[in-house]
Amino acid sequence: MSVSTRFFTWNRRLCHRLQHFLPHAVEHPIASFGGIVAQRAAARPGQRILDVGGGKTAAFEPNRDAGDFLIAMDVSAQELSRNQAVDAQVVGDASRGLPFADGSVDLVVSRAVIEHLDDPGRFVLDSARVLRAGGSCVHVFPTRWAPFAIINRAIPNAVARALLRMLQKDSPYFPKDNCGFHAYYRDCTYSRMRAHLERAGFEVVETRLGWFQSYYFDFFLPLYLLSVAYELAIRALGLRDLCPYVLLVAERRPPRA
Ligand SMILES: C[S@@+](CC[C@H](N)C(=O)[O-])C[C@H]1O[C@@H](n2cnc3c(N)ncnc32)[C@H](O)[C@@H]1O
């Protein structure tokens, strides 16, 4: 192990010990996503669930006993080819429309995908089209003004990948082959996404905000502490559009009679 790797690992261990004392670090929306989707899926047997940007893993377990049918859609055929947990795979760009019939899906979900779309508004509108009336969606995404997202936008993608590889080599938060996809963070704030959903005819029924993002900086304790101070401040001030992670659950309103 090189000296720099040992240095980063030592800092990370220290930061992770401190993390137990940070009240806002406990419940992360990315971690809550699977349970929330599973709960929605369990509400009704035989649902057709569309996991957009499903990639190489299903981020939740479909309810096989209830006969759920899980479809993963992804722009990358290569990512999808490794996804064993689903019933069907569809290659397609979610910013260019969803290749499904009107009202043919019960649940549309995405985890860490909206930041990669160049037109989230179009994606949300098309989700409303493919969902049956009363169907719902669950989306969790990192947001535009999070410090890590600002840095990610400011540097070329190849540099961002190299930095992650170097600084976060052995981190449990950055699985080696599931990070570093090009991200735009377009419309990725609480209010912009909420507005897109409402404009498309959804009612937002649950919101979870995740304020903790300092694990991006756990390779160097002083930077980590600075980042923790920042997120505690924006949390205390309730600055929702600065909050680094958002999970939204929304239901498609039935059309007016
Ligand atoms: C960070 S990974 C998340 C994968 C998976 N949802 C998870 O939580 O493990 C982002 C995924 O979004 C996919 N993706 C990126 N742009 C996309 C687009 N325009 N349409 C559909 N999928 C896209 C990538 O190929 C990748 O599989």
Ligand as a Chemical Component Dictionary entry (heavy atoms), coordinates in Angstrom:
data_LIG
# 
_chem_comp.id                   LIG 
_chem_comp.type                 NON-POLYMER 
_chem_comp.pdbx_formal_charge   0 
_chem_comp.three_letter_code    LIG 
# 
loop_
_chem_comp_atom.comp_id 
_chem_comp_atom.atom_id 
_chem_comp_atom.alt_atom_id 
_chem_comp_atom.type_symbol 
_chem_comp_atom.charge 
_chem_comp_atom.model_Cartn_x 
_chem_comp_atom.model_Cartn_y 
_chem_comp_atom.model_Cartn_z 
_chem_comp_atom.pdbx_ordinal 
LIG C1  C1  C 0  -24.899 5.979 -10.931 1  
LIG S1  S1  S 1  -25.562 4.764 -11.986 2  
LIG C2  C2  C 0  -26.960 4.203 -11.027 3  
LIG C3  C3  C 0  -27.366 2.808 -11.368 4  
LIG C4  C4  C 0  -28.483 2.203 -10.490 5  
LIG N1  N1  N 0  -29.707 2.995 -10.612 6  
LIG C5  C5  C 0  -28.053 2.119 -9.050  7  
LIG O1  O1  O 0  -28.611 2.817 -8.203  8  
LIG O2  O2  O -1 -27.154 1.307 -8.768  9  
LIG C6  C6  C 0  -26.363 5.726 -13.257 10 
LIG C7  C7  C 0  -27.004 4.887 -14.333 11 
LIG O3  O3  O 0  -27.764 5.744 -15.180 12 
LIG C8  C8  C 0  -27.570 5.334 -16.518 13 
LIG N2  N2  N 0  -27.888 6.462 -17.417 14 
LIG C9  C9  C 0  -27.130 7.565 -17.632 15 
LIG N3  N3  N 0  -27.738 8.373 -18.519 16 
LIG C10 C10 C 0  -28.921 7.780 -18.846 17 
LIG C11 C11 C 0  -29.980 8.126 -19.741 18 
LIG N4  N4  N 0  -29.950 9.268 -20.436 19 
LIG N5  N5  N 0  -31.022 7.266 -19.855 20 
LIG C12 C12 C 0  -31.055 6.106 -19.154 21 
LIG N6  N6  N 0  -30.070 5.718 -18.296 22 
LIG C13 C13 C 0  -29.015 6.550 -18.144 23 
LIG C14 C14 C 0  -26.100 4.903 -16.549 24 
LIG O4  O4  O 0  -25.804 4.096 -17.665 25 
LIG C15 C15 C 0  -25.991 4.166 -15.217 26 
LIG O5  O5  O 0  -26.339 2.818 -15.328 27 
# 
loop_
_chem_comp_bond.comp_id 
_chem_comp_bond.atom_id_1 
_chem_comp_bond.atom_id_2 
_chem_comp_bond.value_order 
_chem_comp_bond.pdbx_ordinal 
LIG C1  S1  SING 1  
LIG S1  C2  SING 2  
LIG S1  C6  SING 3  
LIG C2  C3  SING 4  
LIG C3  C4  SING 5  
LIG C4  N1  SING 6  
LIG C4  C5  SING 7  
LIG C5  O1  DOUB 8  
LIG C5  O2  SING 9  
LIG C6  C7  SING 10 
LIG C7  O3  SING 11 
LIG C7  C15 SING 12 
LIG O3  C8  SING 13 
LIG C8  N2  SING 14 
LIG C8  C14 SING 15 
LIG N2  C9  SING 16 
LIG N2  C13 SING 17 
LIG C9  N3  DOUB 18 
LIG N3  C10 SING 19 
LIG C10 C11 SING 20 
LIG C10 C13 DOUB 21 
LIG C11 N4  SING 22 
LIG C11 N5  DOUB 23 
LIG N5  C12 SING 24 
LIG C12 N6  DOUB 25 
LIG N6  C13 SING 26 
LIG C14 O4  SING 27 
LIG C14 C15 SING 28 
LIG C15 O5  SING 29 
# 
